[in-house]
Amino acid sequence: MLELWGLFVSAFISSTIAPGGSEAVLAYMVAEKVQPIVWLVSVATIGNTIGALTTWWLGSIAAKKYPAESVLDKHKQRALSWVKRWGNWSLLLSWLPVIGDALCFAAGWLKLPLLFSVALIFVGKLVRYLMVAYWFV
């Protein structure tokens, strides 16, 4: 059970503004058969989704106080324009390194519908973790 909490924390941290390696943790746990794969993928997906929602929430807070051009770095400004163009659907790519966090931040900044955002973030992250688990079975 402690391993699942470790995986959850790793996945959560990996999906916030801090870098992390939840894929490596999941791959190791799958290869070592620490827990059933369905549990490992579920915990990693939920932790990573909650981390992304934290980033979404930070974006919504930042939008209240600061204009985008004065605060956002180049990657986040690019993500903001991407999210403006594609809307919630861009969140299917929230699993991507670097840009994924920026997409979640931009979605919060733009106050995209929360429930639809959660669903698309979850789907994108689930597919990524399923692929990692499949490669290391």
C-alpha positions in Angstrom: 0.0 0.0 0.0 2.9 2.4 0.8 4.1 1.9 -2.8 0.9 3.2 -4.2 1.2 6.4 -2.1 4.7 6.8 -3.4 3.5 6.5 -6.9 0.6 8.9 -6.3 3.0 11.5 -4.9 5.4 11.0 -7.8 2.6 11.4 -10.3 1.2 14.5 -8.5 4.5 16.2 -8.4 5.3 15.3 -12.0 2.2 17.2 -13.1 2.7 20.4 -11.2 5.3 23.0 -12.0 8.0 20.8 -10.4 9.7 18.2 -12.6 9.3 14.6 -11.8 9.7 11.1 -13.2 6.4 9.3 -12.6 6.7 7.3 -15.8 10.0 5.8 -14.5 8.4 5.0 -11.2 5.4 3.4 -12.9 7.6 1.4 -15.3 9.7 0.0 -12.4 6.6 -0.9 -10.4 5.0 -2.6 -13.4 8.1 -4.5 -14.3 8.6 -5.7 -10.6 4.9 -6.5 -10.3 4.6 -4.6 -7.1 0.8 -4.2 -7.4 -1.8 -5.2 -10.0 -1.3 -3.0 -13.2 -4.8 -1.7 -13.0 -4.1 -0.2 -9.5 -0.8 1.2 -10.6 -2.2 2.9 -13.7 -5.2 4.2 -11.8 -3.2 5.7 -9.0 -0.7 7.3 -11.4 -3.5 8.7 -13.5 -5.4 10.1 -10.6 -2.3 11.6 -9.0 -1.2 13.2 -12.3 -4.7 14.5 -13.0 -4.9 16.1 -9.6 -1.5 17.7 -10.1 -2.7 19.1 -13.4 -5.8 20.5 -11.8 -3.5 22.2 -9.3 -1.7 23.9 -12.2 -5.1 24.8 -13.8 -6.1 26.4 -10.5 -2.9 28.4 -10.3 -3.5 29.6 -13.8 -7.0 30.8 -12.8 -5.6 32.6 -9.8 -2.8 34.3 -11.8 -5.3 35.5 -14.4 -7.1 37.6 -11.7 -4.0 39.6 -10.9 -1.8 39.8 -13.9 -2.0 40.2 -17.7 -0.7 37.3 -19.6 2.1 39.2 -21.4 3.6 40.5 -18.2 3.8 37.1 -16.4 4.0 34.2 -18.8 7.2 33.0 -20.2 7.6 32.1 -23.9 6.3 28.5 -23.5 3.3 29.5 -21.5 2.4 32.3 -23.9 2.6 29.8 -26.8 0.4 27.4 -24.7 -2.1 30.2 -24.1 -2.5 30.8 -27.8 -2.8 27.1 -28.5 -5.5 26.7 -25.8 -7.3 29.8 -27.2 -7.3 28.2 -30.6 -8.2 24.6 -29.7 -10.0 25.1 -26.4 -10.5 22.2 -24.0 -9.4 19.7 -26.7 -5.8 20.9 -26.3 -5.9 19.3 -22.8 -5.7 15.9 -24.4 -2.0 16.8 -24.8 -1.5 17.7 -21.1 0.6 14.6 -20.7 3.4 16.1 -22.8 6.6 17.1 -21.0 7.0 20.9 -20.5 4.1 22.0 -22.7 1.5 19.9 -20.8 1.9 21.9 -17.6 1.7 25.1 -19.6 -1.5 23.9 -21.3 -3.2 23.2 -18.0 -2.0 26.6 -16.7 -3.4 28.3 -19.8 -6.7 26.5 -19.5 -7.1 27.8 -15.9 -6.0 31.2 -17.1 -8.8 31.2 -19.7 -11.3 29.7 -17.2 -12.2 26.8 -19.5 -15.0 24.6 -18.1 -13.6 22.7 -15.2 -15.5 19.4 -15.6 -14.7 19.1 -19.3 -11.1 20.1 -18.6 -10.8 17.3 -15.9 -12.2 14.7 -18.3 -9.8 15.5 -21.1 -6.8 15.8 -18.8 -7.7 12.4 -17.3 -8.1 10.8 -20.7 -4.7 12.1 -22.0 -2.9 11.0 -18.9 -4.6 7.6 -18.7 -3.5 6.9 -22.3 0.0 7.8 -21.5 0.2 5.6 -18.4 -1.4 2.7 -20.2 1.3 2.9 -22.9 4.0 3.0 -20.2 2.5 0.0 -18.5 2.1 -1.9 -21.7 5.8 -1.3 -22.6 7.0 -2.7 -19.3 4.7 -5.7 -18.7 
